[in-house]
């Protein structure tokens, strides 16, 4: 009988450094000039250059973000390059590559306005009591 080798995935709480590389590892928060993630995940990443390969980030804030076969929940950057990746909320000056973007900046603003109007109507009409 052969044993399967399962890679050990560690969780780091907060990492602050000049350059951070995570391979098959996870971190809650990373602040660095350069952030590289391969087959891992970060809750929140802040850096000038953020590069994700087959991994994911919850919130990414940087100048240049590149995602290859990965995903980001929310990203804010000057330039974003996406290769077969997905982003739920994206705010960027330049976007290139093949990607699925759920909400870009314009769509997020429209979504916020619509939700605000709906919530306002519920409060207006839902607050009246019947006698």
N, C-alpha and C positions, 0 to 999 in steps of 0.2 A: 504494500500500500504506500502510495506517495503522499507527501504532505504538500499542501498548497502554501506558497509563500505570499503572505499579505503584507504590503508595505505598511510600516508604522507611520501614522499621521499624528503629528504633534500639534497642540494648540498653544500659541503664544498670545498673551494678553495685549501688550502694547510694545511696539518696537519703534525706536527712534534712532536713525543712523544716516550716514551719507548715502549708502547704497544697501538695499535689502533684496535678497533673493530667497524666495520660498519655493521649494520643490517638494511636492506631495506633503505640504504642511499648511496649517491654517493660522490666522492671526485675527484678533479682534480689531486692532488699530495699527496702522503703519504710517509713519511720517518719515519721508526720506527724499533726497534729491532724485534717486533712481529706484524704482520699485519693479521687480520682476517676479511674476508668479507663474509657475508651471504645475499643472495638475494640483492646484490648491485653491484656497479661498481666503479672502480678507473681508472683514465686516466693513471697514472704512479705510481707504487709502488716500493719502495726500502726498503729492510729489510733483516735480517738474516733468519727469518721464515715467509713465506707468505702462508696463507691458504685461499682458495676460495671455497665456497660451494654455488652452484646454483647462481653464479654471474660471473662477468667478469672483466678483467684488460686489458688495452691497452698494456702497457709495464710493465713487472715485472722483477726486478733484485734482486736476493737474493741468499742465500746459499742453503736453502731448500724450495722448492715450492711444495705445494700440491693443486690439483684442483679436486673437486668432482662435477660432473654434471655442469661444467662451461666452461669458455673459456678464452684464453689469446691470444692477437694479437702477441706479441713477448716476449719471455722469455729467460733469461740468468741466469743459476744457476749451482751449483755443483750437486745437486740432485733434480730431478723432479719426483713427483708421480702423475699420472693422472688416475682418475676413471671416465669412461664414459664422457670424456672431450675432448676438441679440442684446439690445439695450431697452429697458422699459421707459426711462425718462432720460432725454438727452438735451443738453444745452451746450452748443459748440459753434464757433465761428466757421469752421471748416469740417466737413464730414466726407470721408471717402471709403470706398470698398463695398463689399456685399454684406448686407446686414438686415436684420429685422428690428425696426425701431417702433415701439408702441406709441410713445409720445415724444415729438420733438418740442422745441420751445413754444412754437406757435400753437400746436395742438394742446399742450399743457395749459396754456393761458385760456384757450377756449373751453377746455374741460373744467377749469377752475371757475370760470364765469357761469357756465351752465349749472354746475353743482351748487354754486352760491345762490343762484336764482331758485333752484328747486328747494334748497334748504329754507330760503326765505319764504317761499310760498307755503311750505309745510308749517313753518312757525306762524305765519299770518292766519292760515285757515285752520290749523290744528289747535290753536290756542283758544278758540271760541268754545265755550261749554254750552251744552243743550239743556234747556229747562223743561 
